[in-house]
């Protein structure tokens, strides 16, 4: 069996499963957030009763992150709905925007968009927060009410997005009926070269198979090149499995995985026991693709979908209005460090916005020194507008006062993960997806640029 099949078989209490089989599986974690959480809670109460309790309070994780730092009253109210439910159910893993006893959540627009407006428990973007807070463990099943839940597949687990109705059912029973997906294998060999990042790997793959090429299939990433990829790299690749239509993305378990998970579960006091899966020698794949990391070049996904792949070096004629670095895909500490490596000592020439994915990443950037400056200061000195309010922000558009949102037709190069029309705001805007390094080079040049022109070997 493949990695995905072995996890699903275990969760179903079966010796083995095969692609296409419908099975009931036990969930290890259910995650929801401020966009889908109120709807999920509504389904749960409607189907199980107003006084019903969740199946396991230790396994429900609620992370407000999407429409947070906005004056939109309905968005603010969503966070209050989550808080009321967390109190009703006595949930230990509700990562509130405000500290206990602070009343309801309300964003104060008069304080501006750059300075921190959250309490001590706020966790930031759910997909980056889940591993940081110790909720991603090898061999487990993670369901989340967000399509990019598949990012947790970096940790050798089956992680996938589900809708409010399914989530409400899981909340009450801890189980879900799913179809075992076929598995596509992507064997990564070699090593990434300077100026090339994990984002280029997944953009290359999506360009090869199309933005619907993995529809309801598991994308298994393995091969000798895995050893050279950090956990951040693996998260970036697994995150965008959904941009190819994938049911989930998944990586093998290794010592790097063990060190990350062990450290995070210990730091946060979450469950430290887990059982990783190792694929059988004999596996059945619906397709196989070898990716030579040594030969990859900086890649861009062009408007209007992630499958429109081109090389950055061939796109110098594309003039840009805006650059953006952030989101679960492109807002990790390592993403900002690579961005800073390109812009250090230079200035951006277009509006450039930076949104760290979590408060921990804000802390990293503001306290890690690079010479006589912190990484944060390097970015600000280069002209990047950096906000301390970690969250999804303009990645998915949001209300018109969202930081970095495109409210007019603009061309933006972004380290985010999705570029369908209207994704980052105005429906006539154009979003070009690229690695943080390529976004940085392009922000300096004012047009799509190859970051290898700015980094040395």
For each residue, the residues with C-beta under 8 A, 3 or more apart:
1: 5 6 9 16 17 279 280 283
2: 5 6 183 185 218 220 279 280 283 284 285
3: 6 7 156 183 218 220 250 252 277 278 279
4: 7 8 158 180 181 183 218 220 248 250
5: 1 2 8 9 16 17 18 19 180 183
6: 1 2 3 9 10 277 278 279 280
7: 3 4 10 11 139 140 141 157 158 250 277
8: 4 5 11 12 17 23 25 141 158 178 180
9: 1 5 6 12 14 15 16 17
10: 6 7 13 139 275 277
11: 7 8 25 26 27 28 141 158
12: 8 9 17 23 24 25 26
13: 10 26
14: 9 17 23
15: 9
16: 1 5 9
17: 1 5 8 9 12 14 21 23 180
18: 5 21 180
19: 5 180 181 182 183 284 286
20: 179 180 182
21: 17 18 179 180
22: 177 178 179 180
23: 8 12 14 17 177 178 179 180
24: 12 175 176 177
25: 8 11 12 141 175 176 178
26: 11 12 13 141 174 175
27: 11 30 59 141 142 143 170 174 175 176
28: 11 59 137 140 141 142 157
29: 59 60 61 130 135 140 141 142 143
30: 27 59 60 61 143 144 167 170 171
31: 61 62 63 126 130 135 142 143 144 145 146 149
32: 36 37 40 60 61 62 63 144 145 167
33: 36 37 62 63 64 65 66 126 145 146
34: 37 38 64 65 66 67 68 75 78 79 82
35: 66 67 78 145 146
36: 32 33 39 40 145 146 163 164 167
37: 32 33 34 40 41 62 64 78 81 82 85 145
38: 34 41 42 78 81 82
39: 36 42 43 164
40: 32 36 37 43 44 145 164 167 168 171
41: 37 38 44 45 81 82 85 168 171
42: 38 39 45 46 164 168
43: 39 40 46 47 164 165 167 168 169
44: 40 41 47 48 52 54 168 171 172
45: 41 42 48 49 50 52
46: 42 43 168
47: 43 44 168 169 172
48: 44 45 52 172
49: 45 52
50: 45
51:
52: 44 45 48 49 172
53: 57 89
54: 44 57 60 89 91 171 172
55: 59 170 171 172 173 174
56: 59 60 174
57: 53 54 60 89 90 91 92
58: 92 93 271
59: 27 28 29 30 55 56 174
60: 29 30 32 54 56 57 89 91 93 171
61: 29 30 31 32 93 95 130 133 135
62: 31 32 33 37 82 85 86 91 93 94 95
63: 31 32 33 95 123 124 126 129 130
64: 33 34 37 68 78 79 82 95 96 97 105 122
65: 33 34 68 123 124 125 126 129 391 392
66: 33 34 35 391 392 396 398
67: 34 35 70 72 75 78 392 398 399 402
68: 34 64 65 75 79 97 105 107 118 389 391 392
69: 107 113 117 387 389 391 393 402 403
70: 67 75 76 107 398 399 401 402
71: 76 107 109 399 401
72: 67 75 76 399 401
73: 76 77
74: 77 78
75: 34 67 68 70 72 78 79 398 399
76: 70 71 72 73 79 80 104 105 106 107
77: 73 74 80 81 104
78: 34 35 37 38 64 67 74 75 81 82
79: 34 64 68 75 76 82 83 96 97 104 105
80: 76 77 83 84 104 105
81: 37 38 41 77 78 84 85
82: 34 37 38 41 62 64 78 79 85 86 94 96
83: 79 80 86 87 94 96 104 105
84: 80 81 87 88
85: 37 41 62 81 82 88 89 91
86: 62 82 83 89 90 91 94 96
87: 83 84 90
88: 84 85
89: 53 54 57 60 85 86
90: 57 86 87
91: 54 57 60 62 85 86 94
92: 57 58
93: 58 60 61 62 133 135
94: 62 82 83 86 91 121
95: 61 62 63 64 121 122 123 129 133
96: 64 79 82 83 86 99 100 105 119 121 122
97: 64 68 79 105 118 119 122
98: 102 103 104 105 118 119 122
99: 96 102 119 120 121
100: 96
101:
102: 98 99 119
103: 98
104: 76 77 79 80 83 98
105: 64 68 76 79 80 83 96 97 98
106: 76
107: 68 69 70 71 76 117
108: 111 117
109: 71 112 401
110:
111: 108 115 117
112: 109 115
113: 69 387 389 401 403
114: 385 386 387 388 389
115: 111 112 388 389
116: 359 362 388 389
117: 69 107 108 111 389
118: 68 97 98 122 359 389 390
119: 96 97 98 99 102 122
120: 99
121: 94 95 96 99
122: 64 95 96 97 98 118 119 359 390
123: 63 65 95 126 129 132 133 358 359
124: 63 65 128 129 356 357 358 359 360 361 390 391
125: 65 128 129 327 328 331 357 358 390 391 392
126: 31 33 63 65 123 129 130 144 146 328
127: 130 144 146 148 149 151 152 235 239 328 357
128: 124 125 131 132 151 235 328 331 332 357 358 361
129: 63 65 95 123 124 125 126 132 133 357 358
130: 29 31 61 63 126 127 133 135 136 142 144 152
131: 128 134 135 136 152 154 155 231 235 260 261 264
132: 123 128 129 264 358 360
133: 61 93 95 123 129 130 264 268 270
134: 131 261 264 265 266 267 268 269 270 271
135: 29 31 61 93 130 131 142 270
136: 130 131 140 142 152 154 155 157 159 261 264
137: 28 140 155 157 261 265 271 274
138: 155 156 157 253 257 258 261 274 275 276 277
139: 7 10 156 157 253 274 275 276 277
140: 7 28 29 136 137 157 158 274
141: 7 8 11 25 26 27 28 29 157 158 159
142: 27 28 29 31 130 135 136 149 152 157 158 159 160
143: 27 29 30 31 149 159 160 161 162 166 167 170 176
144: 30 31 32 126 127 130 149 159 160 161 162
145: 31 32 33 35 36 37 40 149 161 162 163 164 167
146: 31 33 35 36 126 127 149 161
147: 150 161 242
148: 127 151 161 239 240 242 328 329 417
149: 31 127 142 143 144 145 146 152 159 160 161 162
150: 147 153 159 160 161 238 239 241 242 246 247 248 249
151: 127 128 148 154 159 235 238 239 249 328 329
152: 127 130 131 136 142 149 155 157 159 235 238
153: 150 156 157 158 159 238 241 248 249 250 251
154: 131 136 151 231 234 235 237 238 249 251 257
155: 131 136 137 138 152 231 251 257 260 261
156: 3 138 139 153 250 251 252 253 257 276 277
157: 7 28 136 137 138 139 140 141 142 152 153 250
158: 4 7 8 11 140 141 142 153 248 250
159: 136 141 142 143 144 149 150 151 152 153 238 248
160: 142 143 144 149 150 247 248
161: 143 144 145 146 147 148 149 150 242
162: 143 144 145 149 166 167 170 176
163: 36 145 166 167
164: 36 39 40 42 43 145 167 168
165: 43 168 169
166: 143 162 163 169 170 176
167: 30 32 36 40 43 143 145 162 163 164 170 171
168: 40 41 42 43 44 46 47 164 165 171 172
169: 43 47 165 166 172 173 175 176
170: 27 30 55 143 162 166 167 173 174 175 176
171: 30 40 41 44 54 55 60 167 168
172: 44 47 48 52 54 55 168 169
173: 55 169 170
174: 26 27 55 56 59 170
175: 24 25 26 27 169 170
176: 24 25 27 143 162 166 169 170
177: 22 23 24
178: 8 22 23 25
179: 20 21 22 23 216
180: 4 5 8 17 18 19 20 21 22 23
181: 4 19 216 217 218 247 248
182: 19 20 216 217 218 285 286
183: 2 3 4 5 19 217 218 219 220 283 284 285 286
184: 209 214 217 218 219 220 246 285 286 287 288 289
185: 2 220 222 283 285 287 288 289
186: 205 219 220 221 222 223 288 289 291
187: 222 223 288 289 290 291
188: 201 221 222 223 224 225 226 229 291 293
189: 223 224 225 290 291 292 293 294
190: 224 225 292 293 294 295
191: 225 228 293 294
192: 196 197 198 200 201 228 229 293 296
193: 196 293 294 296
194: 452 455 456 457
195: 298 437 450 451 452 454 455
196: 192 193 200 293 296 297 298 435 437 452
197: 192 200 201 233 236 338 435 436 437
198: 192 201 202 229 232 233 234 236 237 435
199: 202 203 236 299 329 330 415 433 434 435 436 438
200: 192 196 197 203 204 296 297 298 299 435 438
201: 188 192 197 198 204 205 233 236 237 291 293 296
202: 198 199 205 206 236 237 239 240 241 243
203: 199 200 206 207 240 299 300 301 306 309 433 434 435
204: 200 201 207 208 291 296 299 309
205: 186 201 202 208 209 219 244 289 291
206: 202 203 209 210 211 213 240 243 244 301 306 307 309
207: 203 204 299 301 307 308 309
208: 204 205 213 289 309
209: 184 205 206 213 214 244 289 307
210: 206 213 244 307
211: 206 243 244 245 305 306 307
212: 215 244 245 307
213: 206 208 209 210 244 245 307
214: 184 209 217 219 241 244 245 246 247
215: 212 244 245 246
216: 179 181 182 245 246 247
217: 181 182 183 184 214 245 246 247 286
218: 2 3 4 181 182 183 184 246 247 248 249 250
219: 183 184 186 205 214 238 241 244 246 248 249 250
220: 2 3 4 183 184 185 186 249 250 279 285
221: 186 188 226 234 237 238 249 250 251
222: 185 186 187 188 226 251 252 279
223: 186 187 188 189 226 290 291
224: 188 189 190 227
225: 188 189 190 191 228 229 291 293
226: 188 221 222 223 229 234 251 252 254
227: 224 254 256
228: 191 192 225 293
229: 188 192 198 225 226 233 234 237
230: 233 234 256 334
231: 131 154 155 234 235 256 257 260
232: 198 235 236 332 333 334 335
233: 197 198 201 229 230 236 237 334
234: 154 198 221 226 229 230 231 237 238 251
235: 127 128 131 151 152 154 231 232 238 239 328 332
236: 197 198 199 201 202 232 233 239 240 329 330 332 335
237: 154 198 201 202 221 229 233 234 240 241 249 251
238: 150 151 152 153 154 159 219 221 234 235 241 249 250 251
239: 127 148 150 151 202 235 236 242 249 328 329 417
240: 148 202 203 206 236 237 243 244 249 306 329 417
241: 150 153 202 214 219 237 238 244 246 247 248 249
242: 147 148 150 161 239 245 246
243: 202 206 211 240 306 417 418
244: 205 206 209 210 211 212 213 214 215 219 240 241 306 307
245: 211 212 213 214 215 216 217 242
246: 150 184 214 215 216 217 218 219 241 242 249
247: 150 160 181 214 216 217 218 241
248: 4 150 153 158 159 160 181 218 219 241
249: 150 151 153 154 218 219 220 221 237 238 239 240 241 246
250: 3 4 7 153 156 157 158 218 219 220 221 238
251: 153 154 155 156 221 222 226 234 237 238 257
252: 3 156 222 226 278 279
253: 138 139 156 257 258 276 277 278
254: 226 227 257 258
255: 258 259
256: 227 230 231 259 260
257: 138 154 155 156 231 251 253 254 260 261 276
258: 138 253 254 255 261 262
259: 255 256 262 263
260: 131 155 231 256 257 263 264
261: 131 134 136 137 138 155 257 258 264 265 274
262: 258 259 265 266 272
263: 259 260 266 267
264: 131 132 133 134 136 260 261 267 268 270
265: 134 137 261 262 268 269 270 271 272
266: 134 262 263 269 272
267: 134 263 264
268: 133 134 264 265
269: 134 265 266
270: 133 134 135 264 265
271: 58 134 137 265 274
272: 262 265 266
273:
274: 137 138 139 140 261 271
275: 10 138 139
276: 138 139 156 253 257
277: 3 6 7 10 138 139 156 253
278: 3 6 252 253
279: 1 2 3 6 220 222 252 283
280: 1 2 6 283
281:
282:
283: 1 2 183 185 279 280
284: 2 19 183
285: 2 182 183 184 185 220 288
286: 19 182 183 184 217
287: 184 185
288: 184 185 186 187 285
289: 184 185 186 187 205 208 209
290: 187 189 223
291: 186 187 188 189 201 204 205 223 225 296
292: 189 190 295 296
293: 188 189 190 191 192 193 196 201 225 228 296
294: 189 190 191 193
295: 190 292
296: 192 193 196 200 201 204 291 292 293 299
297: 196 200 311 312 313 450 452
298: 195 196 200 311 312 313 434 435 437 438 450 451 452
299: 199 200 203 204 207 296 309 310 311 312 434 435 438
300: 203 309 310 311 312 315 413 432 433 434 438 448
301: 203 206 207 305 306 307 308 309 419 432 433 434
302: 308 309 310 315 419 432
303: 308 419 421 430 431 432
304: 308 419 420 421 430
305: 211 301 308 419 420
306: 203 206 211 240 243 244 301 417 418 419 433
307: 206 207 209 210 211 212 213 244 301
308: 207 301 302 303 304 305
309: 203 204 206 207 208 299 300 301 302
310: 299 300 302 314 315
311: 297 298 299 300 314 315 450
312: 297 298 299 300 315 434 438 441 442 448 449 450 451
313: 297 298 316 450 452
314: 310 311
315: 300 302 310 311 312 318 432 447 448
316: 313 445 447 448 449
317: 447
318: 315 411 432 447 448
319: 411 446 447
320: 323 350 411 412 413 432 442 443 446 447 448
321: 350 351 410 411 412
322: 350 351 352 353 404 406 410 411 412 413
323: 320 348 350 351 352 353 412 413 414 439 440 442 443
324: 352 353 354 355 394 404 412 413 414 415 416 424 439
325: 330 331 335 336 339 352 353 354 355 384 414 415 436 439 440
326: 330 331 353 354 355 356 357 393 394 395 404 415 416
327: 125 330 331 355 357 392 393 395 415 416 417
328: 125 126 127 128 148 151 235 239 331 357 392 417
329: 148 151 199 236 239 240 415 416 417
330: 199 236 325 326 327 335 414 415 416 417 435 436 439
331: 125 128 325 326 327 328 335 336 355 356 357 358 361 390 415
332: 128 232 235 236 335 336 357 361
333: 232 336 337 356 361 364 365 368
334: 230 232 233 337 338
335: 232 236 325 330 331 332 338 339 415 436
336: 325 331 332 333 339 340 354 356 361 365 375 379 436
337: 333 334 340 341 368 375
338: 197 334 335 341 342 435 436 437 440
339: 325 335 336 342 343 354 379 384 415 436 437 439 440
340: 336 337 343 344 370 375 378 379 382 440
341: 337 338 344 437 440 455
342: 338 339 346 437 440 441 444 451 454 455
343: 339 340 346 347 348 378 379 382 384 440 443 444
344: 340 341 370 378 382
345:
346: 342 343 382 444 454
347: 343 382 383 444
348: 323 343 352 382 383 384 443 444
349: 443 444 445 446
350: 320 321 322 323 443 446
351: 321 322 323 385
352: 322 323 324 325 348 383 384 385 443
353: 322 323 324 325 326 384 385 387 393 394 403 404
354: 324 325 326 336 339 379 384 385 386 387
355: 324 325 326 327 331 387 389 390 391 393 394 395 403 404
356: 124 326 331 333 336 359 361 362 365 386 387 388 390
357: 124 125 127 128 129 326 327 328 331 332 361 390
358: 123 124 125 128 129 132 331 361 362 390
359: 116 118 122 123 124 356 362 363 390
360: 124 132 363 364
361: 124 128 331 332 333 336 356 357 358 364 365 390
362: 116 356 358 359 365 366 376 388 390
363: 359 360 366 367
364: 333 360 361 367 368 375
365: 333 336 356 361 362 368 374 375 376 379 386
366: 362 363 374 375 376
367: 363 364 374
368: 333 337 364 365 374 375
369: 372 373 374 375
370: 340 344 373 374 375 378
371:
372: 369
373: 369 370 377 378 381
374: 365 366 367 368 369 370 377 378
375: 336 337 340 364 365 366 368 369 370 378 379
376: 362 365 366 379 380 386
377: 373 374 380 381
378: 340 343 344 370 373 374 375 381 382
379: 336 339 340 343 354 365 375 376 382 384 386
380: 376 377 383 384 386
381: 373 377 378
382: 340 343 344 346 347 348 378 379
383: 347 348 352 380
384: 325 339 343 348 352 353 354 379 380 443
385: 114 351 352 353 354 404
386: 114 354 356 365 376 379 380
387: 69 113 114 353 354 355 356 390 393 403
388: 114 115 116 356 362
389: 68 69 113 114 115 116 117 118 355 393 403
390: 118 122 124 125 331 355 356 357 358 359 361 362 387
391: 65 66 68 69 124 125 355
392: 65 66 67 68 125 327 328 395 396 398
393: 69 326 327 353 355 387 389 398 402 403 404 405
394: 324 326 353 355 397 398 402 403 404 405 406 424 425
395: 326 327 355 392 414 416 417 418 423 424
396: 66 392 418 423 424
397: 394 402 405 422 423 424 425
398: 66 67 70 75 392 393 394 402 405
399: 67 70 71 72 75 402 405
400: 405 407
401: 70 71 72 109 113 405
402: 67 69 70 393 394 397 398 399 405 425
403: 69 113 353 355 387 389 393 394
404: 322 324 326 353 355 385 393 394 424
405: 393 394 397 398 399 400 401 402 424 425
406: 322 394 409 410 412 424 425 426 429
407: 400 425 426
408: 426 429
409: 406 426 428 429 430
410: 321 322 406 426 429 430
411: 318 319 320 321 322 429 430 432
412: 320 321 322 323 324 406 424 429 430 431 432
413: 300 320 322 323 324 431 432 433 434 438 439 442 443 448
414: 323 324 325 330 395 419 424 431 432 433 434 439
415: 199 324 325 326 327 329 330 331 335 339 433 434 435 436 439
416: 324 326 327 329 330 395 419 423 424 431 433
417: 148 239 240 243 306 327 328 329 330 395 433
418: 243 306 395 396 423 431 433
419: 301 302 303 304 305 306 414 416 423 424 430 431 432 433
420: 304 305 423
421: 303 304 427 428 429
422: 397 425 426 427 429
423: 395 396 397 416 418 419 420 431
424: 324 394 395 396 397 404 405 406 412 414 416 419 429 431
425: 394 397 402 405 406 407 422 429
426: 406 407 408 409 410 422 429
427: 421 422
428: 409 421
429: 406 408 409 410 411 412 421 422 424 425 426
430: 303 304 409 410 411 412 419
431: 303 412 413 414 416 418 419 423 424
432: 300 301 302 303 315 318 320 411 412 413 414 419 448
433: 199 203 300 301 306 413 414 415 416 417 418 419
434: 199 203 298 299 300 301 312 413 414 415 438 439 442 448
435: 196 197 198 199 200 203 298 299 330 338 415 438 439 451
436: 197 199 325 330 335 336 338 339 415 439 440
437: 195 196 197 298 338 339 341 342 440 441 451 455
438: 199 200 298 299 300 312 413 434 435 441 442 448 449 450 451
439: 323 324 325 330 339 413 414 415 434 435 436 442 443
440: 323 325 338 339 340 341 342 343 436 437 443 444 451 454
441: 312 342 437 438 444 445 449 450 451 453 454
442: 312 320 323 413 434 438 439 445 446 447 448 449
443: 320 323 343 348 349 350 352 384 413 439 440 446
444: 342 343 346 347 348 349 440 441 449 454
445: 316 349 441 442 448 449
446: 319 320 349 350 442 443
447: 315 316 317 318 319 320 442
448: 300 312 315 316 318 320 413 432 434 438 442 445
449: 312 316 438 441 442 444 445 453 454
450: 195 297 298 311 312 313 438 441 453
451: 195 298 312 342 435 437 438 440 441 454 455
452: 194 195 196 297 298 313 455
453: 441 449 450
454: 195 342 346 440 441 444 449 451
455: 194 195 341 342 437 451 452
456: 194
457: 194
